[in-house]
Amino acid sequence: MLQVQEIEAYYGGMKALDGISLHVEESEIVTIIGPNGSGKTTTLRTIFGILPPRKGSILFEGTHLESEPIHLRAKKRISFVPEGGRVFSKLSVFENLELGAFSRKDRKEISGELEMVYRMFPILQDRRKSLAGTLSGGERQMLAIGRCLMLRPIFLLLDEPSLGLGPLVIDEIYRKIIEIRENKVTILLVEQNAVKALQIADRGYVYTIGRIALEGTQSELLNNDHVKKTFLGE
């Protein structure tokens, strides 16, 4: 579904990605783990078009994305949830969700999508009239994910969904990620919390500074001595 080949990306004169190649098959959850500053978030930003690559290719369902603007990637039903549960704090929960469907014209189906988001995250329905800025950290993360689901994505880029959240909220968020995959959404997940990510992923990539150091299935990475020592605290 997604094939990234030898991409290089820069922030100014600093190389952030140095020949990254990865792939994601339809209906998979694939995770990227690694230390801070290793290029995990940059990979998602490059795939989504926020940071165009200087070299390499990005193919989605066989079509090159490198030169396509973000809004055309969204029309291909690629959606990006950035880290930190970013929401429009001065708009209501309902208005935030509406904005997630800004590019869609099928009003009847949008209503159905809204009901699906409310079923998945009942607290958002309870607080639909509240300003998003009044939500807790976990509620903001739910809203950020729900807003992206309003696009009706087939491919979800998900960046650090556990960032700054307590253990119980993290467990709830991860249950919802599994549910999203069960609704036929393919997921590329960047996560600092390697334990949680590898528990739900089919495969994973381990980054060093701008490069892939390891890749493998869930079980291969969970049983890898370097991964256990560096990321799993074993």
C-alpha positions as CSV (number, residue, x, y, z in Angstrom):
1,M,0.0,0.0,0.0
2,L,2.9,2.4,0.9
3,Q,6.4,2.0,-0.4
4,V,9.1,4.5,0.7
5,Q,12.4,4.1,-1.2
6,E,15.7,5.7,-0.2
7,I,14.3,9.0,0.9
8,E,16.5,11.8,2.1
9,A,15.0,14.9,3.9
10,Y,16.6,17.9,5.4
11,Y,15.8,20.7,7.9
12,G,17.8,23.5,6.5
13,G,21.3,22.1,5.9
14,M,20.9,19.3,8.4
15,K,20.1,15.8,7.0
16,A,17.2,14.3,9.0
17,L,16.6,11.2,6.9
18,D,19.4,9.4,5.2
19,G,18.2,6.8,2.7
20,I,15.1,5.5,4.6
21,S,13.2,2.6,2.9
22,L,10.1,1.0,4.3
23,H,6.8,-0.5,3.2
24,V,3.4,-1.0,4.7
25,E,0.9,-3.6,3.5
26,E,-2.8,-3.1,3.4
27,S,-4.5,-3.6,6.8
28,E,-1.2,-3.7,8.7
29,I,-0.1,-1.8,11.8
30,V,3.5,-1.0,11.3
31,T,5.4,0.9,14.0
32,I,8.6,3.0,13.9
33,I,10.5,3.1,17.2
34,G,13.7,4.8,18.2
35,P,15.3,7.5,20.3
36,N,14.3,11.2,20.2
37,G,15.7,12.9,17.2
38,S,16.2,9.7,15.1
39,G,13.8,10.8,12.3
40,K,10.6,9.0,13.3
41,T,8.3,12.1,13.1
42,T,10.2,13.4,10.1
43,T,9.3,10.2,8.2
44,L,5.6,10.8,8.8
45,R,5.9,14.5,7.9
46,T,7.7,13.6,4.7
47,I,5.1,10.9,3.7
48,F,2.3,13.4,4.3
49,G,4.0,16.2,2.3
50,I,4.8,18.6,5.1
51,L,8.6,18.2,4.4
52,P,9.2,17.2,0.8
53,P,12.1,14.7,0.3
54,R,15.2,15.9,-1.6
55,K,15.8,12.4,-2.9
56,G,14.0,9.1,-3.1
57,S,10.4,8.1,-3.8
58,I,7.1,7.7,-2.0
59,L,4.5,5.5,-3.6
60,F,1.0,5.1,-2.3
61,E,-1.1,2.3,-4.1
62,G,1.5,2.6,-6.9
63,T,1.2,6.4,-7.4
64,H,4.1,8.7,-6.7
65,L,3.4,11.2,-4.0
66,E,6.7,13.2,-3.8
67,S,5.5,16.2,-5.7
68,E,1.8,16.1,-4.7
69,P,0.5,18.8,-2.3
70,I,-1.0,17.8,1.0
71,H,-4.6,18.3,0.0
72,L,-4.3,15.8,-2.8
73,R,-2.8,13.2,-0.4
74,A,-5.9,13.8,1.8
75,K,-8.1,13.2,-1.2
76,K,-6.4,9.8,-1.5
77,R,-7.7,9.3,2.1
78,I,-4.3,9.6,3.8
79,S,-4.7,11.2,7.2
80,F,-2.1,12.4,9.7
81,V,-2.5,12.7,13.5
82,P,0.4,14.8,14.8
83,E,1.9,14.3,18.2
84,G,0.5,16.0,21.3
85,G,-3.3,15.8,20.5
86,R,-3.3,19.1,18.6
87,V,-6.8,20.6,18.3
88,F,-8.4,23.9,17.5
89,S,-8.7,25.0,21.1
90,K,-11.1,27.9,20.5
91,L,-13.5,25.8,18.6
92,S,-16.0,23.3,20.0
93,V,-15.4,19.6,19.9
94,F,-18.2,19.3,17.3
95,E,-16.6,22.1,15.2
96,N,-13.2,20.3,15.3
97,L,-14.8,17.1,14.0
98,E,-16.6,19.0,11.3
99,L,-13.3,20.4,10.1
100,G,-12.0,16.9,9.7
101,A,-14.5,16.4,6.9
102,F,-13.8,19.8,5.2
103,S,-12.9,18.2,1.8
104,R,-15.9,15.9,1.7
105,K,-19.2,16.7,0.0
106,D,-21.3,13.6,0.9
107,R,-23.2,15.2,3.8
108,K,-25.3,12.1,4.6
109,E,-22.2,9.9,4.9
110,I,-20.4,12.5,7.0
111,S,-23.3,12.3,9.5
112,G,-22.7,8.5,9.7
113,E,-19.0,9.1,10.2
114,L,-19.7,11.5,13.1
115,E,-21.9,8.9,14.8
116,M,-19.1,6.3,14.3
117,V,-16.6,8.7,16.0
118,Y,-19.1,9.3,18.9
119,R,-19.5,5.5,19.3
120,M,-15.7,5.0,19.4
121,F,-15.1,8.0,21.8
122,P,-18.4,8.6,23.8
123,I,-16.7,11.4,25.8
124,L,-16.6,13.4,22.6
125,Q,-20.3,13.2,22.2
126,D,-20.8,14.2,25.9
127,R,-18.5,17.2,25.4
128,R,-19.4,18.1,21.8
129,K,-20.4,21.6,22.8
130,S,-17.3,22.3,24.9
131,L,-14.4,24.2,23.7
132,A,-11.6,21.8,22.7
133,G,-9.2,23.8,24.8
134,T,-11.0,22.7,28.0
135,L,-10.4,19.0,27.3
136,S,-7.9,16.9,29.2
137,G,-4.8,15.6,27.4
138,G,-6.4,12.2,26.8
139,E,-9.6,13.8,25.5
140,R,-7.6,16.0,23.1
141,Q,-5.8,13.0,21.8
142,M,-9.2,11.3,21.2
143,L,-10.5,14.4,19.4
144,A,-7.4,14.6,17.2
145,I,-7.8,11.0,16.2
146,G,-11.6,11.4,15.7
147,R,-11.1,14.5,13.6
148,C,-8.8,12.6,11.3
149,L,-11.3,9.7,11.1
150,M,-13.9,12.2,9.7
151,L,-11.9,12.1,6.5
152,R,-12.8,8.4,6.3
153,P,-9.1,7.5,5.8
154,I,-7.8,4.2,4.4
155,F,-4.3,5.0,5.6
156,L,-3.5,6.7,9.0
157,L,-0.2,8.2,10.0
158,L,-0.2,8.3,13.8
159,D,2.5,10.2,15.7
160,E,3.2,9.5,19.4
161,P,-0.4,8.9,20.5
162,S,0.8,8.1,24.1
163,L,2.8,11.3,24.6
164,G,2.1,12.9,28.0
165,L,-0.7,10.6,28.9
166,G,-1.3,8.4,31.9
167,P,-1.2,4.5,31.7
168,L,-5.0,4.0,31.8
169,V,-5.6,6.6,29.1
170,I,-2.8,5.1,27.0
171,D,-4.4,1.6,27.3
172,E,-7.7,3.1,26.1
173,I,-6.1,4.9,23.1
174,Y,-4.4,1.7,22.1
175,R,-7.6,-0.3,22.3
176,K,-9.1,2.3,19.9
177,I,-6.1,2.0,17.5
178,I,-6.8,-1.7,17.2
179,E,-10.5,-0.9,16.6
180,I,-9.6,1.5,13.9
181,R,-7.5,-1.2,12.1
182,E,-10.4,-3.5,12.4
183,N,-12.4,-1.0,10.4
184,K,-10.0,-1.5,7.5
185,V,-7.7,1.4,8.1
186,T,-4.0,0.7,7.6
187,I,-1.8,2.4,10.2
188,L,1.8,3.6,10.3
189,L,2.5,4.3,14.0
190,V,5.4,6.3,15.4
191,E,5.9,5.8,19.1
192,Q,8.4,6.4,21.9
193,N,6.5,3.8,24.0
194,A,8.0,0.8,22.3
195,V,6.3,-1.7,24.6
196,K,2.8,-0.5,23.7
197,A,3.6,-0.1,20.0
198,L,5.1,-3.6,19.6
199,Q,2.2,-5.2,21.4
200,I,-0.2,-4.2,18.7
201,A,2.1,-4.0,15.6
202,D,2.4,-6.6,12.9
203,R,5.9,-5.4,12.0
204,G,8.3,-2.6,13.0
205,Y,11.4,-0.5,12.2
206,V,14.0,0.6,14.7
207,Y,15.6,3.9,13.8
208,T,19.0,5.3,14.7
209,I,19.9,8.8,13.6
210,G,18.1,9.2,10.3
211,R,18.6,5.5,9.4
212,I,16.9,2.2,9.9
213,A,19.0,0.0,12.2
214,L,16.6,-3.0,12.5
215,E,13.4,-4.2,11.0
216,G,11.3,-7.3,11.6
217,T,8.0,-8.8,12.7
218,Q,6.5,-8.1,16.1
219,S,8.0,-11.3,17.6
220,E,11.4,-10.8,16.0
221,L,11.7,-7.3,17.5
222,L,10.2,-8.2,20.9
223,N,12.8,-11.0,21.2
224,N,15.8,-9.0,19.8
225,D,18.4,-8.5,22.5
226,H,19.2,-4.9,21.4
227,V,15.5,-3.9,21.4
228,K,14.9,-5.6,24.8
229,K,17.8,-3.8,26.4
230,T,17.4,-0.4,24.7
231,F,13.6,0.0,24.5
232,L,11.9,-2.6,26.6
233,G,14.0,-2.2,29.8
234,E,15.0,-5.9,30.0
